[in-house]
Amino acid sequence: MIEIALMLGGQNGLNWPRWQRIVRLAEEAGFAGLYRSDHYTNAEGPDLDSLELWVSLAWLASHTRRIQFGPLVSPVSFRHPTMTARMAAAVDDLSGGRLVLGLGAGWQEREHTNYGWDLLDPKRRFDRFEEGLEVISRLLQQDAPVDFAGQYYHLQEATLLPRPARPGGPPILIGGNGERRTLGLV
């Protein structure tokens, strides 16, 4: 049997009435999943409504019963990886284990410039992504406190509590088109 999921560009006029209608229709129509991008705005404009990703996923988690969902993808350039791990574990638990955690390095120059996020050059961007991915993975998968000393992130005896209900936390999906490093991170 073929399963079909939907993906929305959340920066293209997504507001609460539209999101709530799409979520309900996706669940009722039998789609396997509903995924959305994590952007503040469009790459070239115009600027349209754009719901904050994790708040919208929390609403979806508590208002659906069946569909899988998640970000395609949430860039580590927008949030510290410890915050992403906390939100992912909480939203996954709220949904009963239906989140797929899509992560990426970030790419859209305009939104990074407009909102004050450091995009970095491609090498440093992927170095930071690799560290962020390790931090998120270790926090979700390890019960023991996490120590990490990287160039971009530092943790000392960090423990993700409450522990994810799903052993190891939600599955991680890697998104990107980096020719040299993306596949290796997968």
C-alpha distance (Angstrom), angle and dihedral (degrees) to the residues before:
residue distance angle dihedral
M1 . . .
I2 3.79 . .
E3 3.77 117.0 .
I4 3.79 120.2 -156.4
A5 3.78 126.3 -158.8
L6 3.79 129.9 -172.5
M7 3.82 127.8 -129.1
L8 3.81 122.6 -162.3
G9 3.78 130.2 -164.2
G10 3.78 95.8 -131.6
Q11 3.81 92.8 -161.1
N12 3.80 93.4 64.0
G13 3.79 100.6 87.4
L14 3.79 100.3 -56.6
N15 3.80 111.1 164.7
W16 3.81 131.8 160.1
P17 3.82 99.4 -89.6
R18 3.81 91.5 47.6
W19 3.83 93.7 44.8
Q20 3.79 93.5 48.1
R21 3.81 91.4 48.7
I22 3.83 92.8 48.2
V23 3.81 92.5 47.7
R24 3.79 93.0 50.3
L25 3.80 92.9 46.1
A26 3.83 92.8 47.5
E27 3.78 91.2 51.9
E28 3.82 94.7 44.2
A29 3.82 94.1 45.0
G30 3.80 92.0 55.6
F31 3.80 100.3 -114.3
A32 3.81 112.8 164.7
G33 3.78 94.2 -132.7
L34 3.78 149.4 -7.0
Y35 3.79 120.3 -142.6
R36 3.77 132.0 175.2
S37 3.76 140.9 -168.4
D38 3.79 124.0 -107.5
H39 3.81 105.7 -131.8
Y40 3.76 136.3 134.9
T41 3.79 93.3 -151.6
N42 3.79 145.5 -19.2
A43 3.80 121.7 -67.5
E44 3.81 93.1 -117.0
G45 3.78 104.4 14.1
P46 2.87 161.8 -128.6
D47 3.77 96.6 160.6
L48 3.81 110.8 -128.2
D49 3.79 135.2 172.5
S50 3.80 113.5 -62.8
L51 3.79 123.7 179.5
E52 3.79 118.0 -143.9
L53 3.79 104.8 -98.8
W54 3.81 102.8 -132.5
V55 3.80 94.8 44.2
S56 3.81 89.7 51.8
L57 3.82 91.5 48.1
A58 3.80 91.0 50.7
W59 3.80 88.8 54.4
L60 3.82 90.9 48.4
A61 3.83 91.2 48.4
S62 3.78 92.1 55.3
H63 3.82 96.7 41.6
T64 3.81 101.8 47.7
R65 3.78 133.5 58.6
R66 3.76 107.5 -166.1
I67 3.80 120.5 19.3
Q68 3.78 123.7 95.8
F69 3.79 115.4 -129.1
G70 3.75 145.1 169.8
P71 3.77 148.1 132.6
L72 3.79 121.2 -55.4
V73 2.96 83.1 -142.4
S74 3.79 139.0 -17.6
P75 3.82 109.3 -162.9
V76 3.79 119.4 -137.6
S77 3.80 86.9 -138.7
F78 3.84 91.0 74.9
R79 3.80 101.4 49.2
H80 3.76 138.9 23.0
P81 3.82 107.6 -101.6
T82 3.80 92.2 -121.9
M83 3.82 89.0 60.2
T84 3.80 91.4 46.9
A85 3.82 90.6 51.2
R86 3.83 91.5 49.3
M87 3.79 93.4 48.6
A88 3.81 93.4 44.6
A89 3.80 93.0 50.7
A90 3.81 92.1 47.1
V91 3.81 95.6 46.5
D92 3.81 91.1 44.9
D93 3.81 90.3 51.7
L94 3.81 91.4 46.2
S95 3.81 89.6 54.5
G96 3.79 96.1 45.8
G97 3.81 92.8 -110.4
R98 3.81 105.1 -44.5
L99 3.83 102.2 123.0
V100 3.79 122.5 111.9
L101 3.81 106.6 -163.4
G102 3.80 108.1 -139.9
L103 3.81 112.9 -166.7
G104 3.79 133.6 -177.8
A105 3.78 143.7 166.6
G106 3.82 96.8 -111.6
W107 3.77 126.5 -111.6
Q108 3.78 115.7 -177.3
E109 3.80 108.6 106.2
R110 3.81 97.8 -169.9
E111 3.80 97.1 58.2
H112 3.80 92.5 42.8
T113 3.80 89.9 53.0
N114 3.81 95.2 41.9
Y115 3.81 94.9 49.6
G116 3.79 100.7 35.5
W117 3.81 100.5 -108.9
D118 3.81 118.7 145.1
L119 3.80 107.6 -122.2
L120 3.83 93.6 -179.8
D121 3.79 126.5 -162.4
P122 3.83 115.0 -63.6
K123 3.84 96.7 -96.2
R124 3.80 95.1 49.4
R125 3.82 90.8 39.6
F126 3.82 90.2 57.9
D127 3.81 92.0 42.2
R128 3.81 88.0 55.7
F129 3.81 91.3 44.5
E130 3.79 91.6 51.6
E131 3.81 90.6 51.9
G132 3.82 92.2 45.1
L133 3.79 91.2 49.8
E134 3.80 90.8 51.4
V135 3.81 92.3 48.5
I136 3.82 92.6 49.0
S137 3.81 93.3 45.0
R138 3.77 94.2 48.3
L139 3.81 93.8 47.0
L140 3.80 92.0 49.7
Q141 3.81 96.7 42.1
Q142 3.82 105.8 35.5
D143 3.77 124.3 73.7
A144 3.81 91.4 -167.2
P145 3.82 120.2 81.4
V146 3.80 113.3 -85.8
D147 3.78 125.1 -126.9
F148 3.79 116.4 -170.8
A149 3.79 130.6 169.4
G150 3.77 112.6 -175.2
Q151 3.76 136.4 146.7
Y152 3.82 93.1 -98.6
Y153 3.80 105.8 22.6
H154 3.80 134.4 39.6
L155 3.80 126.7 -172.5
Q156 3.76 129.6 177.4
E157 3.81 118.9 -168.7
A158 3.81 90.9 -24.8
T159 3.79 114.3 175.0
L160 3.77 125.5 -174.9
L161 3.80 106.6 -135.8
P162 2.87 131.6 -144.4
R163 3.78 90.8 35.4
P164 3.81 114.5 -125.1
A165 3.80 111.4 -89.8
R166 3.80 89.7 -137.3
P167 3.83 108.6 70.7
G168 3.81 106.4 -107.2
G169 3.77 91.9 8.0
P170 3.78 125.0 -105.4
P171 3.81 119.7 -20.7
I172 3.80 113.7 -95.1
L173 3.79 121.8 -128.5
I174 3.82 118.4 -165.5
G175 3.79 117.6 -145.8
G176 3.77 127.6 -170.7
N177 3.75 146.9 93.4
G178 3.79 101.4 -123.8
E179 3.79 104.7 144.2
R180 3.80 97.6 -149.5
R181 3.79 110.0 30.0
T182 3.81 111.9 22.4
L183 3.79 98.1 78.6
G184 3.81 91.7 46.2
L185 3.79 90.2 55.8
V186 3.78 90.5 52.7
